[in-house]
Amino acid sequence: MQPRHLPLRRPEAKQEYAPLIRSPIETGARLGELLGSDWSDLHDDDVWNVERQSTKHSELTAPKTKNGVRRIPLTPEYVRYMKAYRLRSQFSQDGSPIFSSRGRGGSSKGGGTRLGHRNVQRRAWEPIRKALGLPEKVTFHQLRHAFASRAHARGVTLQDLSMVMGHSSVDITAKVYVHLYGREQAEERFRQAMAQLTKPPISCF
């Protein structure tokens, strides 16, 4: 009796989510803005042109605010990272979404469409959050907070940061986003100042 040959099943290629997770930390862009971007929006190489967003209903619309249409300067290291990602992508034409689905088996069948908010949350962000042991309150949007706090800690002014993040006012940038690294630096300055007090003033007693 001849052995029965079963048809080979092509394994499904894994969706690459790492560039999407890294991008808000490097750019401060919102998830919808990232999902709504095409490769042509990175045509200048060192600038990300934000011109549209993809909503939770997968509709392409203008950014959240009028200030949302903006240019985001990119670091050389991040530019190299995204160029390497584009070379790996099967959907790398100027009109292709930067973050697109790979399709079944990594083929073009069913691939090339924009990733959706729900897809990113369920298949990318939630597994990563759980793997890192982070609480549920830590959201994808907080990666944007991390970008703002890190940039400000490195000397970026609130005015420049507000422009890059697409805020309508500097107050929003200062009150909502710039806090993580600034708080740590303030606490360290306090420790250093207090350490210089070898003994309390006599008037304290």
N, C-alpha and C positions, 0 to 999 in steps of 0.2 A: 504494500500500500504506500503510495507516494505521500510524502508530508504535504500538508495543506499550507499554502503560502498565503498569509494574511497581508492585506495591503498595508504598506507602511504609513503610519500617521505622522504627519509633519508637526513637530512640536511648535507651540506658539511662542514667538519671541516676546521677551518681556518688554513692557513699555518702559522707556527711560524717563524717569521723573527727576533725577538729580539736578539737571540744569534748571528745571522749573522751580525747584525748592531753593536753589542757590540765588536765583535771579532777584527776588525781592530784597535779599540781604545786600546785593551788590548795587541795586538800582533804586530801591524804595518804591517801586511800582506796585500798584494794586493788582490783585489776582486777575480781575476782569481786564485790566489793561495789558497784562502779560498774555492772556489767552486771546485777546483781540489783535495782537501784533503779527504782522507778516515779516518775512525775511527782508523785504524791501525797506522796512522801518529801521533796519540796521545797516543800510546801504553805505552810510558814511563811516562805518567801522567803529569809530570811537564815540559815536553818539546814538542813543536810542530815541527815535522820534515817536512820541506817544500821540496818536491821532484818533484812536477809537478804543472801545472796550467791548468785550463780549459779556452780555448779561447772564444771569442765572438761567434765563430761558433760551440761551444760545443765540441771542439777537445781537447784531453789531450796531452799536450806537455811538454817539459822541461820548467823550469821557464824562466823569461824574460832575465836574464843574468846568466853567470856561477856562479856568487856570489849568485844568487837566491836560489841555493840549500844550505840550512842552517838549523840550529837548533835555535828555538826561545824559550828562557826560559819563563816559565809561573808563575804567582803569585799563591800562595795557594788559595786565594779567587776565582780567575778565574778558577782554576782547579776544585774546588767544584761546581762552576756554570755549567761548561761543563759536569761534571759527572751527575748532576741532569738533564740536557738537554738530555743526552744520555739515561737515564732511561725512559724519557718520549717518546723517539723516537721509532717508530715501525721498524725502519731500523737502527739497532745499532750494526750489526755485524762488525768485523774488516774490511771487504771488502766493507762495505756500505759507500756511501758519507756522510760526516758529515752534509752537508746541502743538504737534498734531498726533493723532492716533496712528499707531503702526499698522493696525489691521491684523487679521488672522494670520498667524504664522510669519508675521513680519513682512508680508507681501503687500502689494498695492491694493489688494482686494479688501475693501472696507476701510482702508487707511487713508491718511492725508486730511482727515477732517479735524476741526478744532477740538481740543479737549474741552470738556464741560466742567463747570464748577463742582458738580456732584461727583463726577469721576475723579477729580483731583482730591477732593476731600476724603472719599471712601477708599480709594486705591493707593493714594500717595501719602497724604498728610496724616491721616489717622494711624496707619501702620507705623510710620516713622515716630509719631508722638508716643505711641505705646511702647515701641522698642527702646526709646530713650527714657521711658519711665516718667514722662511729663504729665502733669495733671490735665484734665479735659479742658480747663479754662484757657490753656495755651492754644491759640488759634493760628492759622496760616497768616492772618493779617498782622500778627505781632512780629513777624519777620520784617515787616515795614517799619515797625517801631525800633527794632534792633538796628536797622540801617540808619535811621535818624539819630539815635543816641550815639552810635559809633562814629558817625560823620562829625557830629558836633563835638565829641570828645577829642577828635583829631584836629580841631581848629576851624571847621567849616562854620561860617557865620550863620545866624538864624535867617538872615535875609536870603543868602544864597541857598540854604537848605530848603526854605519855604518855596522858592522858585523851582527847584529841582523836583520837589515832591508834589507840586501842583496845588498848594494851599492858597486859599483866598486871602489869608492874612498871616503875619508872623506869629500872632498870638496863638493860633491853632498849633503851629509847629512847636512853640515853646511849652504850652500847657499840656498837650496830649502826647507828643512823641518824644521830646527830649527829656529823658529822666533816668534811664537805666545806668549809663556810664557816668553821667553827671553826678548822680547820687553817690556812687562808689568813690569818685574822686573827692567829693565834698567830705565824705566820712574819713577818708585817708588824711586829708588836710587837717581835719579836726583832731585826729589821733596824734599827728605830728606836733600840732600846736600844744596840745595838752601834755605831751610827753616832755616838753621843755620846762614845765612847771615842776621842779623837783620837790617843792613843798608848798602847801597852801599859804596864802598871806596870813599874818598874825591877826589881822582884823576880822578874819572869818571865825575866830573863836571868842 
